Amino acid sequence: MFAADFAAAKMVCIVENIFQDGDWAMLEWRDPLGLRGCGFFHIVDDKIVFQRGYWDRLSFLKAHGLPLPEVGP
């Protein structure tokens, strides 16, 4: 899913906020089309050992004119 979606769209990440608490960091971002998201990073010995991100896939697909997934019965 990620390879197909991201290959079909021009991605631009504008950093809005970066927060840090101990060995965790959070990045809030937006793109020029209004899509927003965030990423969480666990950092150990200056390396990212875990990453998790959240964004609205439906808004992403609509903003980039990509086909919407089909919904089953």
Distance bins in CASP14 RR format, pairs under 12 A and 6 or more apart:
PFRMAT RR
TARGET T0000
AUTHOR 0000-0000-0000
RMODE 2
METHOD distances of the structure
MODEL  1
1 7 0 0 0 0 0 1 0 0 0 0 0
1 8 0 0 0 0 0 1 0 0 0 0 0
1 57 0 0 0 0 1 0 0 0 0 0 0
1 60 0 0 0 0 0 1 0 0 0 0 0
1 61 0 0 0 0 0 1 0 0 0 0 0
1 66 0 0 0 0 0 1 0 0 0 0 0
1 69 0 0 0 0 1 0 0 0 0 0 0
2 8 0 0 0 0 0 1 0 0 0 0 0
2 9 0 0 0 0 0 1 0 0 0 0 0
2 11 0 0 0 0 0 1 0 0 0 0 0
2 53 0 0 0 0 0 1 0 0 0 0 0
2 55 0 0 0 0 0 1 0 0 0 0 0
2 57 0 0 0 0 1 0 0 0 0 0 0
2 60 0 0 0 0 0 1 0 0 0 0 0
3 9 0 0 0 0 0 1 0 0 0 0 0
4 57 0 0 0 0 0 1 0 0 0 0 0
4 60 0 0 0 0 0 1 0 0 0 0 0
4 61 0 0 0 0 0 1 0 0 0 0 0
4 64 0 0 0 0 0 1 0 0 0 0 0
4 66 0 0 0 0 1 0 0 0 0 0 0
4 67 0 0 0 0 0 1 0 0 0 0 0
4 69 0 0 0 0 0 1 0 0 0 0 0
5 11 0 0 0 0 1 0 0 0 0 0 0
5 35 0 0 0 0 0 1 0 0 0 0 0
5 55 0 0 0 0 0 1 0 0 0 0 0
5 57 1 0 0 1 0 0 0 0 0 0 0
5 58 0 0 0 0 0 1 0 0 0 0 0
5 60 1 0 0 1 0 0 0 0 0 0 0
5 61 1 0 0 1 0 0 0 0 0 0 0
5 62 0 0 0 0 0 1 0 0 0 0 0
5 63 0 0 0 0 0 1 0 0 0 0 0
5 64 0 0 0 0 1 0 0 0 0 0 0
5 65 0 0 0 0 0 1 0 0 0 0 0
5 66 1 0 0 1 0 0 0 0 0 0 0
5 67 0 0 0 0 0 1 0 0 0 0 0
5 68 0 0 0 0 0 1 0 0 0 0 0
5 69 0 0 0 0 0 1 0 0 0 0 0
6 12 0 0 0 0 0 1 0 0 0 0 0
6 13 0 0 0 0 0 1 0 0 0 0 0
6 31 0 0 0 0 0 1 0 0 0 0 0
6 55 0 0 0 0 0 1 0 0 0 0 0
6 57 0 0 0 0 0 1 0 0 0 0 0
6 60 0 0 0 0 1 0 0 0 0 0 0
6 61 0 0 0 0 0 1 0 0 0 0 0
6 64 0 0 0 0 1 0 0 0 0 0 0
6 66 0 0 0 0 0 1 0 0 0 0 0
7 64 0 0 0 0 0 1 0 0 0 0 0
7 66 0 0 0 0 0 1 0 0 0 0 0
8 60 0 0 0 0 0 1 0 0 0 0 0
8 61 0 0 0 0 1 0 0 0 0 0 0
8 63 0 0 0 0 0 1 0 0 0 0 0
8 64 1 0 0 1 0 0 0 0 0 0 0
8 65 0 0 0 0 1 0 0 0 0 0 0
8 66 1 0 1 0 0 0 0 0 0 0 0
8 67 0 0 0 0 1 0 0 0 0 0 0
9 31 0 0 0 0 1 0 0 0 0 0 0
9 32 0 0 0 0 0 1 0 0 0 0 0
9 33 0 0 0 0 1 0 0 0 0 0 0
9 35 0 0 0 0 1 0 0 0 0 0 0
9 57 0 0 0 0 0 1 0 0 0 0 0
9 59 0 0 0 0 0 1 0 0 0 0 0
9 60 1 0 0 1 0 0 0 0 0 0 0
9 61 0 0 0 0 1 0 0 0 0 0 0
9 62 0 0 0 0 0 1 0 0 0 0 0
9 63 0 0 0 0 1 0 0 0 0 0 0
9 64 1 1 0 0 0 0 0 0 0 0 0
9 65 0 0 0 0 1 0 0 0 0 0 0
9 66 1 0 0 1 0 0 0 0 0 0 0
10 31 0 0 0 0 1 0 0 0 0 0 0
10 32 0 0 0 0 1 0 0 0 0 0 0
10 33 0 0 0 0 1 0 0 0 0 0 0
10 35 0 0 0 0 0 1 0 0 0 0 0
10 60 0 0 0 0 0 1 0 0 0 0 0
10 63 0 0 0 0 0 1 0 0 0 0 0
10 64 1 0 0 1 0 0 0 0 0 0 0
10 65 0 0 0 0 0 1 0 0 0 0 0
10 66 0 0 0 0 0 1 0 0 0 0 0
11 29 0 0 0 0 0 1 0 0 0 0 0
11 30 0 0 0 0 0 1 0 0 0 0 0
11 31 1 0 0 1 0 0 0 0 0 0 0
11 32 0 0 0 0 0 1 0 0 0 0 0
11 33 0 0 0 0 0 1 0 0 0 0 0
11 35 0 0 0 0 1 0 0 0 0 0 0
11 55 0 0 0 0 0 1 0 0 0 0 0
11 60 0 0 0 0 1 0 0 0 0 0 0
11 63 0 0 0 0 0 1 0 0 0 0 0
11 64 0 0 0 0 1 0 0 0 0 0 0
12 29 0 0 0 0 1 0 0 0 0 0 0
12 30 0 0 0 0 1 0 0 0 0 0 0
12 31 1 0 1 0 0 0 0 0 0 0 0
12 32 1 0 1 0 0 0 0 0 0 0 0
12 33 0 0 0 0 1 0 0 0 0 0 0
12 34 0 0 0 0 0 1 0 0 0 0 0
12 35 0 0 0 0 1 0 0 0 0 0 0
12 63 0 0 0 0 0 1 0 0 0 0 0
12 64 0 0 0 0 0 1 0 0 0 0 0
13 27 0 0 0 0 1 0 0 0 0 0 0
13 28 0 0 0 0 0 1 0 0 0 0 0
13 29 1 0 1 0 0 0 0 0 0 0 0
13 30 0 0 0 0 1 0 0 0 0 0 0
13 31 1 0 0 1 0 0 0 0 0 0 0
13 32 0 0 0 0 0 1 0 0 0 0 0
13 33 0 0 0 0 0 1 0 0 0 0 0
13 34 0 0 0 0 0 1 0 0 0 0 0
13 35 0 0 0 0 1 0 0 0 0 0 0
13 36 0 0 0 0 0 1 0 0 0 0 0
13 37 0 0 0 0 1 0 0 0 0 0 0
13 38 0 0 0 0 0 1 0 0 0 0 0
13 39 0 0 0 0 0 1 0 0 0 0 0
13 53 0 0 0 0 0 1 0 0 0 0 0
13 55 0 0 0 0 0 1 0 0 0 0 0
14 27 0 0 0 0 0 1 0 0 0 0 0
14 28 0 0 0 0 1 0 0 0 0 0 0
14 29 1 0 0 1 0 0 0 0 0 0 0
14 30 1 0 1 0 0 0 0 0 0 0 0
14 31 1 0 0 1 0 0 0 0 0 0 0
14 32 1 0 0 1 0 0 0 0 0 0 0
14 33 0 0 0 0 0 1 0 0 0 0 0
14 34 0 0 0 0 1 0 0 0 0 0 0
14 35 0 0 0 0 0 1 0 0 0 0 0
14 36 0 0 0 0 1 0 0 0 0 0 0
14 37 0 0 0 0 0 1 0 0 0 0 0
15 25 0 0 0 0 0 1 0 0 0 0 0
15 26 0 0 0 0 0 1 0 0 0 0 0
15 27 1 0 0 1 0 0 0 0 0 0 0
15 28 1 0 0 1 0 0 0 0 0 0 0
15 29 1 0 1 0 0 0 0 0 0 0 0
15 30 0 0 0 0 1 0 0 0 0 0 0
15 31 0 0 0 0 0 1 0 0 0 0 0
15 36 0 0 0 0 0 1 0 0 0 0 0
15 37 0 0 0 0 0 1 0 0 0 0 0
15 38 0 0 0 0 0 1 0 0 0 0 0
15 39 0 0 0 0 0 1 0 0 0 0 0
16 26 0 0 0 0 0 1 0 0 0 0 0
16 27 0 0 0 0 1 0 0 0 0 0 0
16 28 1 0 1 0 0 0 0 0 0 0 0
16 29 1 0 0 1 0 0 0 0 0 0 0
16 30 1 0 1 0 0 0 0 0 0 0 0
16 31 0 0 0 0 0 1 0 0 0 0 0
16 34 0 0 0 0 0 1 0 0 0 0 0
16 35 0 0 0 0 0 1 0 0 0 0 0
16 36 1 0 0 1 0 0 0 0 0 0 0
16 37 0 0 0 0 1 0 0 0 0 0 0
16 38 0 0 0 0 1 0 0 0 0 0 0
16 39 0 0 0 0 0 1 0 0 0 0 0
17 25 0 0 0 0 0 1 0 0 0 0 0
17 26 1 0 0 1 0 0 0 0 0 0 0
17 27 1 0 0 1 0 0 0 0 0 0 0
17 28 1 0 1 0 0 0 0 0 0 0 0
17 29 0 0 0 0 1 0 0 0 0 0 0
17 30 0 0 0 0 0 1 0 0 0 0 0
17 36 0 0 0 0 0 1 0 0 0 0 0
17 37 0 0 0 0 0 1 0 0 0 0 0
17 38 0 0 0 0 1 0 0 0 0 0 0
17 39 0 0 0 0 0 1 0 0 0 0 0
18 24 0 0 0 0 0 1 0 0 0 0 0
18 25 1 0 0 1 0 0 0 0 0 0 0
18 26 1 0 0 1 0 0 0 0 0 0 0
18 27 1 0 1 0 0 0 0 0 0 0 0
18 28 1 0 0 1 0 0 0 0 0 0 0
18 29 0 0 0 0 1 0 0 0 0 0 0
18 38 0 0 0 0 0 1 0 0 0 0 0
18 39 0 0 0 0 0 1 0 0 0 0 0
18 40 0 0 0 0 0 1 0 0 0 0 0
18 41 0 0 0 0 1 0 0 0 0 0 0
19 25 1 0 0 1 0 0 0 0 0 0 0
19 26 1 0 1 0 0 0 0 0 0 0 0
19 27 0 0 0 0 1 0 0 0 0 0 0
19 28 0 0 0 0 1 0 0 0 0 0 0
19 38 0 0 0 0 1 0 0 0 0 0 0
19 39 0 0 0 0 0 1 0 0 0 0 0
19 40 0 0 0 0 1 0 0 0 0 0 0
19 41 0 0 0 0 0 1 0 0 0 0 0
20 26 1 0 0 1 0 0 0 0 0 0 0
20 27 0 0 0 0 0 1 0 0 0 0 0
20 40 0 0 0 0 0 1 0 0 0 0 0
20 41 0 0 0 0 1 0 0 0 0 0 0
20 42 0 0 0 0 0 1 0 0 0 0 0
20 43 0 0 0 0 1 0 0 0 0 0 0
21 40 0 0 0 0 0 1 0 0 0 0 0
21 41 0 0 0 0 0 1 0 0 0 0 0
21 42 0 0 0 0 0 1 0 0 0 0 0
21 43 0 0 0 0 0 1 0 0 0 0 0
22 41 0 0 0 0 0 1 0 0 0 0 0
22 42 0 0 0 0 1 0 0 0 0 0 0
22 43 0 0 0 0 1 0 0 0 0 0 0
22 44 0 0 0 0 0 1 0 0 0 0 0
23 40 0 0 0 0 0 1 0 0 0 0 0
23 41 0 0 0 0 1 0 0 0 0 0 0
23 42 1 0 0 1 0 0 0 0 0 0 0
23 43 1 0 1 0 0 0 0 0 0 0 0
23 44 1 0 0 1 0 0 0 0 0 0 0
23 45 0 0 0 0 1 0 0 0 0 0 0
23 46 0 0 0 0 0 1 0 0 0 0 0
23 47 0 0 0 0 0 1 0 0 0 0 0
23 48 0 0 0 0 0 1 0 0 0 0 0
23 49 0 0 0 0 1 0 0 0 0 0 0
23 50 0 0 0 0 0 1 0 0 0 0 0
24 39 0 0 0 0 0 1 0 0 0 0 0
24 40 1 0 0 1 0 0 0 0 0 0 0
24 41 1 0 0 1 0 0 0 0 0 0 0
24 42 1 0 1 0 0 0 0 0 0 0 0
24 43 1 0 0 1 0 0 0 0 0 0 0
24 44 0 0 0 0 0 1 0 0 0 0 0
24 48 0 0 0 0 0 1 0 0 0 0 0
24 49 0 0 0 0 0 1 0 0 0 0 0
24 50 0 0 0 0 1 0 0 0 0 0 0
24 51 0 0 0 0 0 1 0 0 0 0 0
24 52 0 0 0 0 0 1 0 0 0 0 0
25 38 0 0 0 0 0 1 0 0 0 0 0
25 39 0 0 0 0 1 0 0 0 0 0 0
25 40 1 0 0 1 0 0 0 0 0 0 0
25 41 1 0 1 0 0 0 0 0 0 0 0
25 42 0 0 0 0 1 0 0 0 0 0 0
25 43 1 0 0 1 0 0 0 0 0 0 0
25 44 0 0 0 0 0 1 0 0 0 0 0
25 46 0 0 0 0 0 1 0 0 0 0 0
25 48 0 0 0 0 1 0 0 0 0 0 0
25 49 0 0 0 0 0 1 0 0 0 0 0
25 50 0 0 0 0 0 1 0 0 0 0 0
25 51 0 0 0 0 1 0 0 0 0 0 0
25 52 0 0 0 0 0 1 0 0 0 0 0
26 37 0 0 0 0 0 1 0 0 0 0 0
26 38 1 0 0 1 0 0 0 0 0 0 0
26 39 1 0 0 1 0 0 0 0 0 0 0
26 40 1 0 1 0 0 0 0 0 0 0 0
26 41 1 0 0 1 0 0 0 0 0 0 0
26 42 0 0 0 0 0 1 0 0 0 0 0
26 43 0 0 0 0 0 1 0 0 0 0 0
26 51 0 0 0 0 0 1 0 0 0 0 0
26 52 0 0 0 0 1 0 0 0 0 0 0
26 53 0 0 0 0 1 0 0 0 0 0 0
26 54 0 0 0 0 0 1 0 0 0 0 0
27 36 0 0 0 0 0 1 0 0 0 0 0
27 37 0 0 0 0 1 0 0 0 0 0 0
27 38 1 0 0 1 0 0 0 0 0 0 0
27 39 1 0 1 0 0 0 0 0 0 0 0
27 40 0 0 0 0 1 0 0 0 0 0 0
27 41 1 0 0 1 0 0 0 0 0 0 0
27 43 0 0 0 0 0 1 0 0 0 0 0
27 48 0 0 0 0 0 1 0 0 0 0 0
27 51 0 0 0 0 1 0 0 0 0 0 0
27 52 0 0 0 0 0 1 0 0 0 0 0
27 53 0 0 0 0 1 0 0 0 0 0 0
27 54 0 0 0 0 0 1 0 0 0 0 0
27 55 0 0 0 0 0 1 0 0 0 0 0
28 36 1 0 0 1 0 0 0 0 0 0 0
28 37 1 0 0 1 0 0 0 0 0 0 0
28 38 1 0 1 0 0 0 0 0 0 0 0
28 39 1 0 0 1 0 0 0 0 0 0 0
28 40 0 0 0 0 0 1 0 0 0 0 0
28 53 0 0 0 0 0 1 0 0 0 0 0
28 54 0 0 0 0 0 1 0 0 0 0 0
28 55 0 0 0 0 0 1 0 0 0 0 0
29 35 0 0 0 0 1 0 0 0 0 0 0
29 36 1 0 0 1 0 0 0 0 0 0 0
29 37 1 0 1 0 0 0 0 0 0 0 0
29 38 1 0 0 1 0 0 0 0 0 0 0
29 39 1 0 0 1 0 0 0 0 0 0 0
29 53 0 0 0 0 1 0 0 0 0 0 0
29 54 0 0 0 0 0 1 0 0 0 0 0
29 55 0 0 0 0 1 0 0 0 0 0 0
30 36 1 0 1 0 0 0 0 0 0 0 0
30 37 1 0 0 1 0 0 0 0 0 0 0
30 38 0 0 0 0 0 1 0 0 0 0 0
30 55 0 0 0 0 1 0 0 0 0 0 0
30 56 0 0 0 0 0 1 0 0 0 0 0
30 59 0 0 0 0 0 1 0 0 0 0 0
30 60 0 0 0 0 0 1 0 0 0 0 0
30 63 0 0 0 0 0 1 0 0 0 0 0
31 37 0 0 0 0 1 0 0 0 0 0 0
31 55 0 0 0 0 1 0 0 0 0 0 0
31 56 0 0 0 0 0 1 0 0 0 0 0
31 59 0 0 0 0 0 1 0 0 0 0 0
31 60 0 0 0 0 1 0 0 0 0 0 0
31 63 1 0 0 1 0 0 0 0 0 0 0
31 64 0 0 0 0 1 0 0 0 0 0 0
32 63 0 0 0 0 1 0 0 0 0 0 0
32 64 0 0 0 0 0 1 0 0 0 0 0
33 56 0 0 0 0 0 1 0 0 0 0 0
33 59 0 0 0 0 1 0 0 0 0 0 0
33 60 0 0 0 0 1 0 0 0 0 0 0
33 61 0 0 0 0 0 1 0 0 0 0 0
33 62 0 0 0 0 1 0 0 0 0 0 0
33 63 1 0 1 0 0 0 0 0 0 0 0
33 64 1 0 0 1 0 0 0 0 0 0 0
33 65 0 0 0 0 1 0 0 0 0 0 0
33 66 0 0 0 0 0 1 0 0 0 0 0
34 55 0 0 0 0 0 1 0 0 0 0 0
34 56 0 0 0 0 0 1 0 0 0 0 0
34 59 1 0 0 1 0 0 0 0 0 0 0
34 60 0 0 0 0 1 0 0 0 0 0 0
34 62 0 0 0 0 0 1 0 0 0 0 0
34 63 1 0 0 1 0 0 0 0 0 0 0
34 64 0 0 0 0 0 1 0 0 0 0 0
35 54 0 0 0 0 0 1 0 0 0 0 0
35 55 1 0 0 1 0 0 0 0 0 0 0
35 56 1 0 0 1 0 0 0 0 0 0 0
35 57 0 0 0 0 1 0 0 0 0 0 0
35 58 0 0 0 0 0 1 0 0 0 0 0
35 59 1 0 1 0 0 0 0 0 0 0 0
35 60 1 0 1 0 0 0 0 0 0 0 0
35 61 0 0 0 0 1 0 0 0 0 0 0
35 62 0 0 0 0 1 0 0 0 0 0 0
35 63 1 0 1 0 0 0 0 0 0 0 0
35 64 0 0 0 0 1 0 0 0 0 0 0
36 53 0 0 0 0 0 1 0 0 0 0 0
36 54 0 0 0 0 1 0 0 0 0 0 0
36 55 1 0 0 1 0 0 0 0 0 0 0
36 56 1 0 0 1 0 0 0 0 0 0 0
36 59 0 0 0 0 1 0 0 0 0 0 0
36 60 0 0 0 0 0 1 0 0 0 0 0
36 63 0 0 0 0 0 1 0 0 0 0 0
37 52 0 0 0 0 0 1 0 0 0 0 0
37 53 1 0 0 1 0 0 0 0 0 0 0
37 54 1 0 1 0 0 0 0 0 0 0 0
37 55 1 0 1 0 0 0 0 0 0 0 0
37 56 1 0 0 1 0 0 0 0 0 0 0
37 57 0 0 0 0 0 1 0 0 0 0 0
37 59 0 0 0 0 1 0 0 0 0 0 0
37 60 0 0 0 0 1 0 0 0 0 0 0
38 51 0 0 0 0 0 1 0 0 0 0 0
38 52 0 0 0 0 1 0 0 0 0 0 0
38 53 1 0 0 1 0 0 0 0 0 0 0
38 54 1 0 1 0 0 0 0 0 0 0 0
38 55 1 0 0 1 0 0 0 0 0 0 0
38 56 0 0 0 0 0 1 0 0 0 0 0
39 48 0 0 0 0 0 1 0 0 0 0 0
39 50 0 0 0 0 0 1 0 0 0 0 0
39 51 1 0 0 1 0 0 0 0 0 0 0
39 52 1 0 0 1 0 0 0 0 0 0 0
39 53 1 0 1 0 0 0 0 0 0 0 0
39 54 1 0 0 1 0 0 0 0 0 0 0
39 55 0 0 0 0 1 0 0 0 0 0 0
40 48 0 0 0 0 0 1 0 0 0 0 0
40 49 0 0 0 0 0 1 0 0 0 0 0
40 50 0 0 0 0 1 0 0 0 0 0 0
40 51 1 0 0 1 0 0 0 0 0 0 0
40 52 1 0 1 0 0 0 0 0 0 0 0
40 53 1 0 0 1 0 0 0 0 0 0 0
40 54 0 0 0 0 1 0 0 0 0 0 0
41 47 0 0 0 0 0 1 0 0 0 0 0
41 48 1 0 1 0 0 0 0 0 0 0 0
41 49 0 0 0 0 1 0 0 0 0 0 0
41 50 1 0 0 1 0 0 0 0 0 0 0
41 51 1 0 1 0 0 0 0 0 0 0 0
41 52 0 0 0 0 1 0 0 0 0 0 0
41 53 0 0 0 0 1 0 0 0 0 0 0
42 48 1 0 0 1 0 0 0 0 0 0 0
42 49 1 0 1 0 0 0 0 0 0 0 0
42 50 1 1 0 0 0 0 0 0 0 0 0
42 51 1 0 0 1 0 0 0 0 0 0 0
42 52 0 0 0 0 1 0 0 0 0 0 0
43 49 1 0 0 1 0 0 0 0 0 0 0
43 50 0 0 0 0 1 0 0 0 0 0 0
43 51 0 0 0 0 1 0 0 0 0 0 0
44 50 0 0 0 0 1 0 0 0 0 0 0
54 60 0 0 0 0 0 1 0 0 0 0 0
55 61 0 0 0 0 0 1 0 0 0 0 0
55 63 0 0 0 0 0 1 0 0 0 0 0
56 62 0 0 0 0 1 0 0 0 0 0 0
56 63 0 0 0 0 1 0 0 0 0 0 0
57 63 0 0 0 0 0 1 0 0 0 0 0
57 64 0 0 0 0 0 1 0 0 0 0 0
57 66 0 0 0 0 1 0 0 0 0 0 0
57 68 0 0 0 0 1 0 0 0 0 0 0
57 69 0 0 0 0 1 0 0 0 0 0 0
58 64 0 0 0 0 0 1 0 0 0 0 0
58 65 0 0 0 0 0 1 0 0 0 0 0
58 66 0 0 0 0 0 1 0 0 0 0 0
58 67 0 0 0 0 0 1 0 0 0 0 0
58 68 1 0 0 1 0 0 0 0 0 0 0
58 69 0 0 0 0 1 0 0 0 0 0 0
58 71 0 0 0 0 0 1 0 0 0 0 0
59 65 0 0 0 0 0 1 0 0 0 0 0
59 66 0 0 0 0 0 1 0 0 0 0 0
59 68 0 0 0 0 0 1 0 0 0 0 0
60 66 1 0 0 1 0 0 0 0 0 0 0
60 68 0 0 0 0 0 1 0 0 0 0 0
60 69 0 0 0 0 0 1 0 0 0 0 0
61 67 1 0 0 1 0 0 0 0 0 0 0
61 68 1 0 1 0 0 0 0 0 0 0 0
61 69 1 0 0 1 0 0 0 0 0 0 0
62 68 1 0 0 1 0 0 0 0 0 0 0
62 69 0 0 0 0 0 1 0 0 0 0 0
END
